[in-house]
Amino acid sequence: MRTKALLLCAFLLASAITLLAGTYKQLNAFDFDGYANTPFAGLVFDQAGNLYGVAAYGLDYTDGTIFELSPSPSGWIYQTRFEFVHAYPGEYDDLGSEPVGGLAIDEENNVYATNSQNGGHGSGCGTIFSLSTVTVIHIFSGADGCDPESNLTHFNGRLWGTTKTGGLQGQGTVFSLDTTGGSFQSVSFFGATGRHPSSGINAWGYGVTYDGGGVGKGNIYRLDPEQRLINKHSFGPKWTAGYAPVGDLLAVYVGGVRTMYGTTSAGGAHGGGTVYRLTEIEPNSDRWNLTVLFAFSQGGPKGWAPRAGLAMDVGGNLYGTTFHGGNTGSDCGTVFKLSPAKWGAWTRTVVHSFDGRFDADHPEPQGCHPTSGVVLDSAGNLYGTTSEGGPSMGGVVYQITP
């Protein structure tokens, strides 16, 4: 049942669709048969303008990589910062492996990662890792969470994240800890409050779960100051807001009003997922209006099924990615832009359609199937990853100039 405090505006605003090709550039291509491949997570900037990310897999004994891309006059320079090795039982187990979720960087440029698998205690539930000290600062035991796949965030002096499974009900957790690994706290999900969180948690304490909630199709939740999970909205297959929400909720002030933006990966008026907005009704009331800004058309060539959250530029335009669609015929997904238009409508622009074709006419295939969103630099360039595609089929890091 949807919480009464949340008022759903169940209508779809009329939206125009335009096409605008951005300038695409591959900054790094991963080799599917190499020591780093399959970057599921997106990128983060440090204070010096370097990009950091993770690749989930590798060959032989390499089970995931933290990498850095640094700008230079001749272009971006790629370097491996750390390789997670899971070679022999008992020797490297405590490190963990398969980093799926995104990195966090604190104010002092320290980098933190999660591993979704392995780790000590024999649980195989993953770890939290500090790149700056090259140490594991937490090993998940199962009861406190298992399989951290969401983005890690840093605010209020602590690291925050979610685990997909584990906890008291086996349905996932929200966790936080200080940057040395101390003061660890974990709160467990159960069906009514959501199940299997598909996002991190933002600085206002909100996140989404992929399923569970009132009707089992995902929800928006809030972690309150008493460490309780509160269901704020349940998604359903018959509602225009879509279902199976994914990605972090983008939290911004619009006209002095707390506002959040999110995506669903399925459902909506056209079956291909949605972009929605939450607007707080009164300051700090924790009561929200939900409005659908755009509905993607399932099977459409202009992109559908987003798998990640959104980013916003200084002009209030939203940017995101879709896992499917695109006008190249390869169904490799898109990068899109949503811009405010007249009378509350929003206009979608397809900034780029990924072209994963690899043949005589396409000897340098682009990335394919982005599972993460984009980040923006001060000039408005977009940066992201794809989990597949590229010349060696292991995914890519890309830059797009809109």
Rosetta blueprint (number, residue, H / E / L):
1 M L
2 R L
3 T L
4 K L
5 A L
6 L L
7 L E
8 L E
9 C E
10 A E
11 F E
12 L E
13 L L
14 A L
15 S L
16 A L
17 I E
18 T E
19 L E
20 L L
21 A L
22 G L
23 T E
24 Y E
25 K E
26 Q E
27 L E
28 N E
29 A E
30 F E
31 D E
32 F L
33 D L
34 G L
35 Y L
36 A L
37 N E
38 T L
39 P L
40 F L
41 A L
42 G L
43 L L
44 V E
45 F E
46 D L
47 Q L
48 A L
49 G L
50 N L
51 L E
52 Y E
53 G E
54 V E
55 A E
56 A L
57 Y E
58 G L
59 L L
60 D L
61 Y L
62 T E
63 D E
64 G E
65 T E
66 I E
67 F E
68 E E
69 L E
70 S E
71 P E
72 S E
73 P L
74 S L
75 G E
76 W E
77 I E
78 Y E
79 Q E
80 T E
81 R E
82 F E
83 E E
84 F E
85 V E
86 H L
87 A L
88 Y L
89 P L
90 G L
91 E L
92 Y L
93 D H
94 D H
95 L H
96 G L
97 S E
98 E L
99 P L
100 V L
101 G L
102 G L
103 L L
104 A E
105 I E
106 D L
107 E L
108 E L
109 N L
110 N L
111 V E
112 Y E
113 A E
114 T E
115 N E
116 S L
117 Q E
118 N E
119 G L
120 G L
121 H L
122 G L
123 S L
124 G L
125 C E
126 G L
127 T E
128 I E
129 F E
130 S E
131 L L
132 S L
133 T L
134 V L
135 T E
136 V E
137 I E
138 H E
139 I E
140 F L
141 S L
142 G E
143 A L
144 D L
145 G E
146 C E
147 D L
148 P L
149 E L
150 S L
151 N L
152 L L
153 T E
154 H E
155 F E
156 N L
157 G L
158 R E
159 L E
160 W E
161 G E
162 T E
163 T E
164 K L
165 T E
166 G E
167 G L
168 L L
169 Q L
170 G L
171 Q E
172 G L
173 T E
174 V E
175 F E
176 S E
177 L E
178 D E
179 T L
180 T L
181 G L
182 G L
183 S L
184 F L
185 Q E
186 S E
187 V E
188 S E
189 F L
190 F L
191 G H
192 A H
193 T H
194 G L
195 R E
196 H E
197 P E
198 S L
199 S L
200 G L
201 I L
202 N L
203 A L
204 W L
205 G L
206 Y E
207 G E
208 V E
209 T E
210 Y E
211 D E
212 G E
213 G L
214 G L
215 V L
216 G L
217 K E
218 G L
219 N E
220 I E
221 Y E
222 R E
223 L E
224 D L
225 P L
226 E L
227 Q L
228 R L
229 L E
230 I E
231 N E
232 K E
233 H E
234 S E
235 F L
236 G L
237 P L
238 K L
239 W L
240 T L
241 A L
242 G L
243 Y E
244 A E
245 P E
246 V E
247 G E
248 D E
249 L E
250 L E
251 A E
252 V E
253 Y E
254 V E
255 G L
256 G L
257 V E
258 R E
259 T E
260 M E
261 Y E
262 G E
263 T E
264 T E
265 S E
266 A E
267 G E
268 G L
269 A L
270 H L
271 G E
272 G E
273 G E
274 T E
275 V E
276 Y E
277 R E
278 L E
279 T E
280 E E
281 I L
282 E L
283 P L
284 N L
285 S L
286 D L
287 R L
288 W E
289 N E
290 L E
291 T E
292 V E
293 L E
294 F E
295 A E
296 F E
297 S E
298 Q L
299 G L
300 G L
301 P L
302 K L
303 G L
304 W E
305 A L
306 P L
307 R L
308 A L
309 G L
310 L L
311 A E
312 M E
313 D L
314 V L
315 G L
316 G L
317 N L
318 L E
319 Y E
320 G E
321 T E
322 T E
323 F L
324 H E
325 G L
326 G L
327 N L
328 T L
329 G L
330 S L
331 D L
332 C L
333 G L
334 T E
335 V E
336 F E
337 K E
338 L E
339 S E
340 P E
341 A L
342 K H
343 W H
344 G H
345 A L
346 W E
347 T E
348 R E
349 T E
350 V E
351 V E
352 H E
353 S E
354 F L
355 D L
356 G L
357 R L
358 F L
359 D E
360 A L
361 D L
362 H E
363 P L
364 E L
365 P L
366 Q L
367 G E
368 C E
369 H L
370 P L
371 T L
372 S L
373 G L
374 V L
375 V E
376 L E
377 D L
378 S L
379 A L
380 G L
381 N L
382 L E
383 Y E
384 G E
385 T E
386 T E
387 S L
388 E E
389 G E
390 G L
391 P L
392 S L
393 M E
394 G E
395 G E
396 V E
397 V E
398 Y E
399 Q E
400 I E
401 T E
402 P L
